[in-house]
């Protein structure tokens, strides 16, 4: 029965086909209590980003960034056991204070790289607060997307805490210090 054999083959191949692109997209939102220009600043200045970005138990041990269209960045996230995880990318759009986008590529231990994804962060005013929306796409698999969901969720929680600790200079919402 060639037809039955073909149907079995189609069923097997359908099982290994990747999830549709829409299922391999990550979208996270946070409502932040800080001026939009300040939120944008802490995404684009290394002295701030090292304080909040990365997964739980990691430190941002290396942070080179040129936040301008075509500018590059390279970060090293250091695990507690001192294992380094490197990533890099290129800034595609910098539109202060409402939007930035950049590519995201992991550097693997064997010298290869992960497929590139695009991260877009938008900052929209919502009353006295800022709605941050992070969109990252398209991942190879749903599992990889879910791994990034955990890391970004933790980072955005740390960002909110970092901003909550800010002490603003009266009359200048861009000048602040963080008590640490």
C-alpha positions, 0 to 999 in steps of 0.5 A: 500500500504505497498510499498508507506508507506515504501517509505514515511518512507525512505524519512523521515529517509533520512531527519534526517540522518547527512550530509556526513562526508566530509560536516562536515569538516572545512578547513581554510587557512591564509597567514602570514607574519612571520617566520614559527618557530615564528608562530609555537611558538605562537601556543604552548606557553601560553603567546602568545596563550592567546593574540589571541585565542578565539571568538570575545568578549571573553578572554582566562582566563585560559590556561594550556598546555603541547605541546608535544605528549600525553600532555594535554591542558585546556582552559577557554574562558570567555565571556564578561558577565563572562560566562565561556566556557571550552574546553580541548584536547590532543596533538597528534603530535608536529612537529616543525616548520611545524605541530601540531595536537590536539583533541578538546572537549567542556565541557558542562554546564551539565557536559557532553562533546561534541564529540571529533574532531581533529584539525591539523595545518600545516605551509608551506613556500610560498615564504617569507610568511607562509601558515597556514592551519587549518583542524578540523574534523569530526563535528556532524553537518554542523551547529556546523562546521559553528560555529567553522568556525566563531570562528577560522576565528576570531582567525586566524585574531587576530593571523595575527594581533598579528604577525604583531605587533611583533618587532623582535630582529635583527638576531633572528626571534624567539626573539620578543616582541609585543607592547600592 
